[in-house]
């Protein structure tokens, strides 16, 4: 994340570079979205806004920019959750192989 001398003198470019460095990977955004719960201090509106922000960050990190990509994202997650949940946690390599093949298959299907 190195900036040129010209870029480093621009506040906007330095700020954008720093923010990119602190972005999470898509899986972290997905987990935050899926596991966030309303706190006792939040109103329903605040919680809805938080969920919306987390969903937007997850979609942005996965580069979801149209309905087809959103459908692919949701179907892939639902399929993984439903089908891979029965595998024992020790079979992580099997999970990885299945996820990779599943993504390829779903991409061709859609």
N, CA, C and O of each residue as an XYZ file, in Angstrom:
440
protein
N       0.837     -1.167      0.000
C       0.000      0.000      0.000
C       0.888      1.238      0.000
O       0.724      2.141      0.820
N       1.797      1.258     -0.903
C       2.737      2.356     -1.010
C       2.173      3.438     -1.932
O       1.623      3.144     -2.993
N       2.318      4.668     -1.513
C       1.857      5.794     -2.306
C       3.047      6.504     -2.938
O       4.130      6.565     -2.356
N       2.832      7.035     -4.127
C       3.876      7.841     -4.762
C       4.003      9.161     -4.009
O       3.145      9.503     -3.195
N       5.054      9.884     -4.277
C       5.272     11.182     -3.627
C       4.135     12.137     -3.973
O       3.663     12.884     -3.115
N       3.696     12.113     -5.229
C       2.595     12.990     -5.637
C       1.306     12.614     -4.897
O       0.579     13.484     -4.419
N       1.032     11.301     -4.810
C      -0.188     10.839     -4.147
C      -0.163     11.119     -2.653
O      -1.193     11.435     -2.058
N       1.009     11.003     -2.051
C       1.104     11.193     -0.609
C       0.895     12.646     -0.185
O       0.731     12.930      1.001
N       0.899     13.548     -1.135
C       0.642     14.952     -0.791
C      -0.841     15.301     -0.923
O      -1.247     16.420     -0.610
N      -1.642     14.350     -1.383
C      -3.083     14.571     -1.521
C      -3.814     13.946     -0.336
O      -3.741     12.737     -0.119
N      -4.507     14.768      0.416
C      -5.245     14.284      1.588
C      -6.228     13.191      1.211
O      -6.305     12.166      1.888
N      -6.982     13.396      0.133
C      -8.002     12.432     -0.273
C      -7.390     11.074     -0.623
O      -7.951     10.037     -0.269
N      -6.257     11.070     -1.308
C      -5.615      9.814     -1.682
C      -5.021      9.105     -0.467
O      -5.088      7.879     -0.371
N      -4.443      9.863      0.455
C      -3.900      9.268      1.683
C      -5.037      8.675      2.508
O      -4.924      7.557      3.012
N      -6.123      9.414      2.646
C      -7.279      8.930      3.408
C      -7.840      7.657      2.779
O      -8.110      6.692      3.494
N      -8.018      7.634      1.465
C      -8.550      6.450      0.775
C      -7.634      5.254      0.952
O      -8.101      4.130      1.136
N      -6.335      5.491      0.899
C      -5.367      4.410      1.073
C      -5.432      3.822      2.484
O      -5.385      2.604      2.654
N      -5.538      4.673      3.472
C      -5.638      4.211      4.862
C      -6.925      3.417      5.069
O      -6.910      2.360      5.700
N      -8.034      3.920      4.541
C      -9.308      3.215      4.693
C      -9.282      1.851      3.998
O      -9.837      0.883      4.520
N      -8.649      1.766      2.835
C      -8.519      0.476      2.150
C      -7.732     -0.508      3.002
O      -8.049     -1.697      3.028
N      -6.717     -0.028      3.694
C      -5.894     -0.886      4.535
C      -6.646     -1.475      5.704
O      -6.291     -2.545      6.197
N      -7.683     -0.788      6.156
C      -8.451     -1.266      7.300
C      -9.716     -2.029      6.906
O     -10.475     -2.458      7.775
N      -9.942     -2.197      5.623
C     -11.112     -2.958      5.200
C     -10.934     -4.427      5.557
O      -9.828     -4.966      5.504
N     -12.026     -5.053      5.916
C     -12.013     -6.466      6.253
C     -12.209     -7.311      5.001
O     -12.606     -6.805      3.951
N     -11.929     -8.580      5.122
C     -12.186     -9.498      4.017
C     -13.685     -9.780      3.976
O     -14.364     -9.620      4.991
N     -14.214    -10.194      2.831
C     -15.659    -10.417      2.714
C     -16.230    -11.350      3.786
O     -17.330    -11.105      4.281
N     -15.518    -12.398      4.147
C     -16.024    -13.342      5.143
C     -16.243    -12.667      6.495
O     -17.207    -12.985      7.191
N     -15.381    -11.759      6.869
C     -15.547    -11.046      8.137
C     -16.809    -10.180      8.104
O     -17.545    -10.111      9.088
N     -17.053     -9.523      6.972
C     -18.269     -8.722      6.851
C     -19.508     -9.618      6.875
O     -20.521     -9.258      7.475
N     -19.432    -10.779      6.228
C     -20.560    -11.712      6.226
C     -20.884    -12.167      7.648
O     -22.043    -12.185      8.062
N     -19.848    -12.528      8.375
C     -20.057    -12.990      9.746
C     -20.623    -11.883     10.635
O     -21.512    -12.128     11.451
N     -20.115    -10.691     10.477
C     -20.647     -9.574     11.271
C     -22.115     -9.337     10.948
O     -22.923     -9.099     11.846
N     -22.465     -9.403      9.650
C     -23.855     -9.215      9.244
C     -24.733    -10.317      9.816
O     -25.786    -10.038     10.389
N     -24.312    -11.558      9.668
C     -25.121    -12.702     10.100
C     -25.238    -12.816     11.617
O     -26.268    -13.266     12.119
N     -24.214    -12.423     12.349
C     -24.194    -12.649     13.792
C     -24.517    -11.407     14.630
O     -24.545    -11.486     15.858
N     -24.756    -10.280     13.992
C     -25.052     -9.077     14.775
C     -26.439     -9.218     15.407
O     -27.380     -9.712     14.786
N     -26.530     -8.781     16.627
C     -27.776     -8.833     17.385
C     -28.062     -7.443     17.953
O     -27.153     -6.650     18.199
N     -29.325     -7.180     18.150
C     -29.738     -5.883     18.673
C     -29.361     -5.787     20.150
O     -29.679     -6.671     20.945
N     -28.687     -4.711     20.494
C     -28.324     -4.506     21.900
C     -29.481     -3.830     22.635
O     -30.399     -3.292     22.016
N     -29.419     -3.868     23.948
C     -30.479     -3.255     24.755
C     -30.520     -1.740     24.574
O     -31.560     -1.116     24.783
N     -29.417     -1.162     24.194
C     -29.334      0.298     24.058
C     -29.788      0.788     22.687
O     -30.024      1.984     22.511
N     -29.912     -0.107     21.719
C     -30.266      0.295     20.361
C     -31.774      0.384     20.182
O     -32.540     -0.378     20.772
N     -32.173      1.332     19.354
C     -33.569      1.367     18.916
C     -33.686      0.438     17.700
O     -32.681     -0.009     17.149
N     -34.913      0.159     17.299
C     -35.106     -0.686     16.118
C     -34.530     -0.013     14.874
O     -33.976     -0.680     13.999
N     -34.660      1.278     14.804
C     -34.126      2.018     13.648
C     -32.602      1.934     13.621
O     -32.014      1.710     12.563
N     -31.962      2.110     14.767
C     -30.495      2.021     14.825
C     -30.011      0.623     14.436
O     -29.021      0.475     13.720
N     -30.721     -0.395     14.915
C     -30.333     -1.763     14.581
C     -30.522     -2.029     13.085
O     -29.675     -2.660     12.454
N     -31.627     -1.549     12.524
C     -31.873     -1.716     11.092
C     -30.786     -1.021     10.272
O     -30.336     -1.555      9.259
N     -30.363      0.167     10.707
C     -29.299      0.888      9.999
C     -27.974      0.139     10.099
O     -27.216      0.077      9.131
N     -27.698     -0.429     11.272
C     -26.465     -1.207     11.444
C     -26.465     -2.421     10.523
O     -25.461     -2.707      9.870
N     -27.596     -3.141     10.468
C     -27.713     -4.309      9.590
C     -27.517     -3.898      8.134
O     -26.836     -4.585      7.373
N     -28.119     -2.777      7.756
C     -28.002     -2.293      6.385
C     -26.539     -1.975      6.046
O     -26.057     -2.320      4.967
N     -25.853     -1.326      6.963
C     -24.446     -0.983      6.744
C     -23.591     -2.238      6.614
O     -22.748     -2.333      5.721
N     -23.810     -3.190      7.500
C     -23.041     -4.440      7.435
C     -23.318     -5.197      6.149
O     -22.395     -5.751      5.551
N     -24.578     -5.232      5.708
C     -24.929     -5.902      4.463
C     -24.266     -5.207      3.275
O     -23.738     -5.863      2.377
N     -24.299     -3.874      3.279
C     -23.674     -3.112      2.193
C     -22.169     -3.386      2.133
O     -21.613     -3.565      1.049
N     -21.510     -3.421      3.292
C     -20.066     -3.687      3.318
C     -19.753     -5.092      2.822
O     -18.772     -5.297      2.107
N     -20.586     -6.060      3.203
C     -20.388     -7.435      2.735
C     -20.548     -7.496      1.215
O     -19.715     -8.084      0.526
N     -21.608     -6.895      0.698
C     -21.832     -6.903     -0.754
C     -20.730     -6.162     -1.494
O     -20.290     -6.608     -2.553
N     -20.283     -5.046     -0.956
C     -19.202     -4.280     -1.593
C     -17.907     -5.085     -1.620
O     -17.197     -5.098     -2.625
N     -17.606     -5.753     -0.514
C     -16.385     -6.548     -0.446
C     -16.429     -7.724     -1.419
O     -15.389     -8.147     -1.923
N     -17.622     -8.253     -1.689
C     -17.791     -9.348     -2.639
C     -18.040     -8.844     -4.054
O     -18.255     -9.635     -4.972
N     -18.009     -7.512     -4.229
C     -18.220     -6.864     -5.516
C     -19.571     -7.230     -6.129
O     -19.679     -7.488     -7.327
N     -20.588     -7.245     -5.285
C     -21.957     -7.494     -5.734
C     -22.521     -6.167     -6.198
O     -22.734     -5.258     -5.395
N     -22.762     -6.058     -7.490
C     -23.222     -4.782     -8.037
C     -24.481     -4.913     -8.890
O     -24.921     -3.948     -9.514
N     -25.058     -6.122     -8.910
C     -26.311     -6.297     -9.648
C     -27.100     -7.459     -9.047
O     -26.615     -8.177     -8.173
N     -28.312     -7.622     -9.532
C     -29.206     -8.628     -8.963
C     -28.674    -10.045     -9.157
O     -28.830    -10.883     -8.270
N     -28.060    -10.323    -10.282
C     -27.533    -11.666    -10.541
C     -26.424    -12.019     -9.552
O     -26.379    -13.139     -9.043
N     -25.538    -11.076     -9.281
C     -24.456    -11.327     -8.321
C     -25.007    -11.484     -6.900
O     -24.489    -12.286     -6.123
N     -26.044    -10.730     -6.558
C     -26.665    -10.850     -5.243
C     -27.318    -12.226     -5.104
O     -27.199    -12.875     -4.065
N     -28.006    -12.665     -6.156
C     -28.631    -13.990     -6.139
C     -27.568    -15.063     -5.965
O     -27.755    -15.996     -5.184
N     -26.465    -14.946     -6.674
C     -25.358    -15.906     -6.571
C     -24.790    -15.930     -5.152
O     -24.533    -17.002     -4.605
N     -24.595    -14.767     -4.563
C     -24.055    -14.665     -3.215
C     -24.966    -15.358     -2.197
O     -24.501    -16.143     -1.370
N     -26.246    -15.066     -2.264
C     -27.197    -15.634     -1.305
C     -27.362    -17.134     -1.520
O     -27.366    -17.897     -0.553
N     -27.496    -17.566     -2.763
C     -27.648    -19.003     -3.034
C     -26.420    -19.791     -2.591
O     -26.546    -20.870     -2.012
N     -25.252    -19.261     -2.859
C     -24.027    -19.950     -2.464
C     -23.948    -20.084     -0.951
O     -23.624    -21.154     -0.436
N     -24.242    -19.012     -0.245
C     -24.184    -19.072      1.217
C     -25.220    -20.051      1.772
O     -24.912    -20.847      2.659
N     -26.434    -19.994      1.256
C     -27.485    -20.893      1.734
C     -27.138    -22.354      1.443
O     -27.349    -23.225      2.286
N     -26.612    -22.613      0.261
C     -26.247    -23.985     -0.085
C     -25.122    -24.487      0.806
O     -25.161    -25.616      1.295
N     -24.122    -23.643      1.012
C     -23.006    -24.037      1.891
C     -23.504    -24.314      3.304
O     -23.122    -25.309      3.919
N     -24.347    -23.443      3.810
C     -24.853    -23.596      5.168
C     -25.660    -24.883      5.308
O     -25.487    -25.631      6.271
N     -26.535    -25.134      4.350
C     -27.421    -26.294      4.436
C     -26.701    -27.613      4.174
O     -26.971    -28.608      4.847
N     -25.794    -27.632      3.213
C     -25.184    -28.904      2.818
C     -23.908    -29.232      3.565
O     -23.627    -30.403      3.818
N     -23.136    -28.231      3.920
C     -21.850    -28.498      4.557
C     -21.955    -28.582      6.073
O     -20.990    -28.947      6.745
N     -23.119    -28.246      6.613
C     -23.281    -28.270      8.065
C     -23.168    -29.681      8.618
O     -22.818    -29.860      9.785
N     -23.457    -30.681      7.801
C     -23.407    -32.057      8.273
C     -21.987    -32.627      8.327
O     -21.758    -33.672      8.936
N     -21.044    -31.946      7.697
C     -19.661    -32.434      7.731
C     -19.049    -32.165      9.102
O     -19.300    -31.118      9.699
N     -18.253    -33.100      9.600
C     -17.582    -32.841     10.879
C     -16.579    -31.694     10.737
O     -16.003    -31.510      9.665
N     -16.362    -30.917     11.814
C     -15.447    -29.767     11.744
C     -14.025    -30.158     11.362
O     -13.269    -29.324     10.864
N     -13.652    -31.413     11.589
C     -12.281    -31.837     11.287
C     -12.035    -31.991      9.788
O     -10.885    -32.103      9.364
N     -13.078    -31.999      8.994
C     -12.904    -32.199      7.551
C     -12.855    -30.857      6.816
O     -13.572    -30.656      5.835
N     -12.020    -29.955      7.286
C     -11.922    -28.620      6.707
C     -11.456    -28.664      5.252
O     -11.935    -27.874      4.438
N     -10.539    -29.561      4.905
C     -10.067    -29.634      3.521
C     -11.195    -30.079      2.595
O     -11.287    -29.610      1.461
N     -12.049    -30.979      3.069
C     -13.194    -31.415      2.272
C     -14.140    -30.242      2.065
O     -14.661    -30.046      0.967
N     -14.362    -29.463      3.115
C     -15.220    -28.281      3.009
C     -14.683    -27.309      1.954
O     -15.441    -26.786      1.137
N     -13.386    -27.077      1.981
C     -12.776    -26.143      1.038
C     -12.943    -26.633     -0.397
O     -13.292    -25.854     -1.284
N     -12.699    -27.903     -0.623
C     -12.835    -28.474     -1.970
C     -14.284    -28.360     -2.441
O     -14.543    -27.952     -3.573
N     -15.224    -28.721     -1.570
C     -16.636    -28.647     -1.939
C     -17.075    -27.213     -2.221
O     -17.828    -26.969     -3.164
N     -16.614    -26.278     -1.421
C     -16.970    -24.869     -1.639
C     -16.440    -24.370     -2.974
O     -17.133    -23.651     -3.694
N     -15.226    -24.746     -3.301
C     -14.624    -24.331     -4.566
C     -15.396    -24.906     -5.743
O     -15.710    -24.194     -6.696
N     -15.701    -26.198     -5.673
C     -16.454    -26.845     -6.758
C     -17.866    -26.283     -6.839
O     -18.402    -26.095     -7.931
N     -18.463    -26.018     -5.695
C     -19.811    -25.467     -5.658
C     -19.855    -24.092     -6.305
O     -20.763    -23.802     -7.084
N     -18.908    -23.264     -5.999
C     -18.867    -21.929     -6.591
C     -18.767    -22.016     -8.103
O     -19.458    -21.294     -8.821
N     -17.911    -22.898     -8.584
C     -17.757    -23.083    -10.020
C     -19.064    -23.566    -10.653
O     -19.488    -23.070    -11.697
N     -19.689    -24.542    -10.000
C     -20.929    -25.094    -10.522
C     -22.037    -24.047    -10.539
O     -22.739    -23.904    -11.540
N     -22.198    -23.314     -9.442
C     -23.242    -22.300     -9.368
C     -23.019    -21.177    -10.369
O     -23.971    -20.658    -10.952
N     -21.761    -20.805    -10.564
C     -21.460    -19.752    -11.521
C     -21.871    -20.177    -12.917
O     -22.429    -19.375    -13.666
N     -21.610    -21.417    -13.280
C     -22.013    -21.925    -14.598
C     -23.524    -22.065    -14.710
O     -24.092    -21.848    -15.780
N     -24.176    -22.426    -13.609
C     -25.613    -22.618    -13.588
C     -26.357    -21.299    -13.764
O     -27.340    -21.222    -14.501
N     -25.878    -20.268    -13.081
C     -26.549    -18.971    -13.137
C     -26.123    -18.251    -14.380
O     -26.570    -17.131    -14.629
